[in-house]
Amino acid sequence: MPPSERLPAPGVTVMGEREKYEELLTRGELTVVGRIREASNAVLLCTVTYGGVSADCVYKPVKGERPLWDFPDGNLAQREVASYLVSEATGWGLVPATVLRDGPYGEGMVQRWIETPGGEGPGAELLALVEGEEAGNGWKPVAFADVGEGRTALLVHADDPRLRRLAVLDAVINNGDRKGGHLLPGPDGRLYGIDHGVTFHAEDKLRTLLWGWAGEPLTDEARGVLASLAADLADGAPLATRLAELVTAVELAAVRDRVAQLLRTGRHPEPSGQWPSIPWPPV
């Protein structure tokens, strides 16, 4: 075996691949190779190596988190892990493998790096600005945007089942920051969502670019997933027990309430009007 064997690229079916990534991220040696400067918090690009296997990953130390007025200090990393756990419970695999562990700059979130095909930017071919008032075939309207010089354009997103699943996940975890740059199409055709630090608030904080299905009926698949998730969130269930270590009791109760409401209404949520519905900047 070579001294450093790379884990398979996304899309290669390997038995226990998720568990391999979790073990690698948890137990491997982290080496910082760079910093992602455009991020608002400290985000370090690393390699992680364990048992002759290595992979690229992102490390967000708690010490590098910028204080937010509406979230307790120093626990954004825990919310990233909680989002991954809920994503895994849905069976949709929308969040890259994510763990909480110690690193070169203390405790933080470590997440598998997703390489987009052909070097495309995040959210490529999933979001667009179009002229006129119609989204067009295959697209869902979100809102009109100021594009300068007194002109506006219609912001749209793809009518894509992967995005629709992500919209349901965001409603469950109460994602306050679903930007276009947080959408990563993998080389295997799968879609991943990243940056889930501002999630799980007990109050309605949903801010997203994926409002295209607002008010529409949930798919049969989504209703089935939500029913299963409701059972996974019951007291004593493994997921509920793990989430209780990462978010507050009030926030855990709010997750249960959001799932119950989605099942009760059978529809995608709509903007509440009490909170800006679209994140800024949107990308």
N, C-alpha and C positions, 0 to 999 in steps of 0.2 A: 504493500500500500504506500502511495506517495506520502511524504511528510505532511502535506496539507491538502486534503481532498475537499473539493467544493461540494456543498449540498446541491441537489438538483434544482434546476430552474423551476419557477412556478409553472404548474401544468403537468409536470412529470409525476405520474401516479406512483407513489412509493408507500408501502405499508407503514403506518405510524409516522408519516412525514411530519404531521403537526407536533407529535410528541418529541420527535427528534429536534425540531426547531426550538421547542420550549426548553428541552434539556440543554441544548447548545447555548441558548441565550441566558439561561439561568446559571450554568456552571462554567461556561467558557471564560477564557481570559480576554478581557476587553483591551483593545489598543486604539487610541484615538488617532485618526488620520486627517481630520479636518473639522471645520465648523461651517454650518449652514447659516450664513450671515443674515439672510433676509428674514429669518424667524424672529418673532418678538421675544421668545424665551431662548435660553441656551440650548441649542440643538447640535450635538456632536456626531459626526459620521465616524463610525468605528468598524473595525473587524473584530470578530469574536471567534476564538479557536478552542476546540475541546476534542480530545481523543483523536487527533489527526484530521478533524473536520473543521472547516472554517466557512464563514459567510459574512457579508456586509450587514451592518445594522445601524440603527439610530439610538443614541443615548441622550436622554434628557434628565440631567441631574436636578433634584429638588432645589438645590442651592441656586440654580440658575433660573428659577421661576420668578416671573414678574408678579408682584402682589396685585390682586384684583379686588375691587371693593365688594363684590357680591359673591366671592368664593373664599372659603377659609384658606389662609396662607399655607403653602407647602404641601398640598395634596392633589395637585393637578395630575401628577404621575399616577397616583392611585386611581383616578378617574379614567385614565387611559387604559389601565389594566382591566377595570370594571367593564369598560366598553367592549374590550376584546372578549371577555367572558360571556357577556350577553350575546355578542355576535356569534360566538361558537355555539351557544345554546340554541340559536335559531337554526343552525345547520347551514346557513348561507355563507359562512366564511368570508365576511366582508371586511374584516379588520385583520391586518397582518399579525402574526404571533407576537405577543407582547407580555413582558414579565416585569416584576418589580424586584430590584436587586441592588447590591452595593456595586460601585464602580470607582473609577479613578478620582472622581470628585464627589464621592458619597452616594447615598441612595438615590435611585432614579428609575425612570422607565427605560427599558431596552426593547426595541421593536425591530423585527425583520425588515430589511431594506427591500423595497420593490422597485425593480428597474423597469421603466416604461419602454415599450418597443420602439426602436428607431430613434431614441432620444426625444420622443414627443414630450411636449410639456404636459403638466398635470391637467386632466380634464379635456384633453384634446378630443375633438369630434363629439363631445358630450354637451357643450355649451356654445351658444352663438348669439350674435346680435343681428337682427334682420330688419330691413326697412318695411314700412307698412304696419298694418294692425293684425295680420294673420300670421300664425306660427308656421303654417305649411305642413305638409304631410310628414309624419315621423317626428314631429316636434311638439312640445307643450309650452304654452306661454307662461311667463313668470311675472314680468313687470316691464314698464317702459323705463329706459335709462337715458340720462343726459350724456350725449357723446360729443358735446362741445359745439361752439359756433351756433348756439340756439337750436340744435338738432337733437332729436330723440330717436332711439331705436328700440325695438322690442327684444328684451332678453328672453331667450328660449333655452330649454334643455331637451335632450333627446327623449323620445318616448320609448325608453329602454327598460326592460324588465329588471335589469341589474340595478339601475338607478331607483326604480320603484321599490325594490327590496330595501335599498339603503334609506329611502325616505321613511319606510316603516321603522327601521332600526333607529333612525334619528328621533322619531316621535317617541319611541320607548325610552331612550336614554336622555331625551330632552336636550338635544345637541344645540348649543348656543352659537355654533360657528361653522356651519357647513358651507365652506367656500369652494369655488371652482378648483383652486390649487390643492384641495384636499381630496380630489378624485384621481385615483391612479389606475389606469387600465393596464393590466399585466400582460405579458407576452403570450399568456395562455388563453387570453380572451376574458379572463375574470376581471372584475372590478373591485378595487380596494379603496376603502376610506381611511384617512389618517387624521391625526391631530384631534384627539377627543378629550382634551384637558378641561374644557368648559362644558361639562355634561353632568347629568344627575342632580341638577338643582331641584329643590322641592317646588319652587315657583315656575310658572311657564316661561321658559327662556328660548323656545325653539326659534332659531334664526337659520334660514337655509335658502339656497338657490333652487331647491327641489320642490317648489310649490305647485308644479304643473298638475298634480293629481288632487289638489286641495278640494275636499268635499266630495270626491268621487268614491264609489264603493270600493272597499278593499277586495283584493283578489281572494279566491277560495284558498289558494296556497297561503296567503298572509294570515287569513283567519285561523287556519289550522296551526300555523307556527305560533301565533299569539296564544291560542288555547293551550298548547304544550308549554309555552313560556310561563303562563300563569301558574301551572302546576310546579314548574321549576323554581318559581319565586315564593312558594308556600313556606311557612315556617318549618325549619328542620331540613328542607331540601338542600342538597349540596351547593347549588348555585346561590341560594339565598344566604347560606352560611358564609360562603366566600365573599359575597358582596358586602355583608355586614362588617367585614374586616376592612373594607375599602371606602365605603361611604357611610354617612350617618344613618341612624335608625329612621329619622324623618324622611330622608332621601330614599331609603329603601321602600318605605311605605308609599312614597309618591310614585316610584316605579310600578309597584303593584296597581296603584290607582290608574296610572296611564294605560297599562295593558288592559285593565278591566273596562276603561272607557272606550278604547279602540274596539274591543269586542262588543260592547254594548251598542255603539253607534254603527259599527260595521263600515266606517268611512275614514278616509284620510283626514287628518286634522286640518283646520283652516287657521289663518293668522288670527290671533286673539285681539289685536288692536291695542293691547296694553304694553307692547314691547316691539321695537323695530323688528320686522319680520325677515329682513334681508341683511346679512352680515356686511360690514364695511372694513376694508375694501372687499368687494365681492369675489375677487380672485386671490 
